[in-house]
C-alpha cells in the first residue's frame, strides 16, 4: 500500500512532435522525371518476364546428362540466373514504383476494432480507392500491365520444373516391377555379399539388395534400381509370426523380407524395434508390424509394406521366389485400378474388387 497523495505528476513529458513536413520528390516536381521513373519500373518488370522465359528455355536447352556433372552445373547455373532475374525484376520494380511514383505523404492510422461501423467500412473503401488513385495502379496502365505480365510469368519456371519431376512413362509399370526375379540371391547393402539363412539371427535386421545389382554401373541406373529393390530382412521366432494362408510359403524359418520403401511418401523404413518387432519410418513415424505382414499400426501410411517371397537355394543362400506382388512405394490412385491381376496376391486382388 502507498499514499496516493504522494504520487508525482510528470510535467516534463515529451510532447508529440507530429509528422515532419512533407518534402516533395523530384518526380513530384518534374513530370519528365516521373515519366523516366515509370519507364524504369516497366524495364524492371520486362526484365522479370525475360528472366522467367530464360529459366524455362535454360531448363530445356541445357539438359542434364546422366553421369556428366558438367551438365548439372550448367543447368543449375542458367536456371538459377533466370529465376533470379525474374524475382529481382519484380522486387526492384515494385520498390522503385513505391519510392518514386506512389504517394509519399506520411499518415497515421489509429487502431480500431476488428470490425468497424458501416460508416467506417465505407470510409475504408474510399481509402482503398484513394490508394489506387495515389499509386496510379489504374491510371498508369503500362506499369500495371507489365506488372501483371511479370507476376503471371513468374510461376511458370516452377510449373515446368515440378511437372518434369513426374515420370514420363506409366508410373504403375515403373513401380510394379523391380530387379527381383526367381533365384535372385539376397545380398548385403552395400557390399553385395550373399546372405545365408544361418547368418540371420533372431532379432537381427539386414538391409538387402539383389546380388545382380552390383553388375549395374552408376551411369546405367544403379541408384534407380536400388531404390526400387531395397529390402529389409528380419528373423522372428516362429511362434510370433502370424502368416495368412496365401502367404504361408513366403517366409523361410521365421525370416521375412519387406520393401524398405515406406508406403506413405517413400522414405526408407530403416528402424527396427527388436522387442516389439516393429518397423519405424523416421520421416513421419509410420509404424509397421512385422509379425502381421508389416501392416500399419500407427502413422499416416495407408497400406502394409510389400512383402518379397523368399526361400533358400541348394547352398543355403536366401533367394527370392519372384518379384514383389504389388507396386512398392507410396500409394497412388492408379495403383488399385491398373495393376496386372496376375501380379497381385489373392488377398490384394479381392481388396481391389471390393473397392471397385
Order of alpha helices (4+ residues) and beta strands (2+ residues): alpha-alpha-alpha-alpha-alpha-alpha-alpha-beta-beta-alpha-beta-beta-beta-beta-beta-beta-beta-beta-alpha-alpha
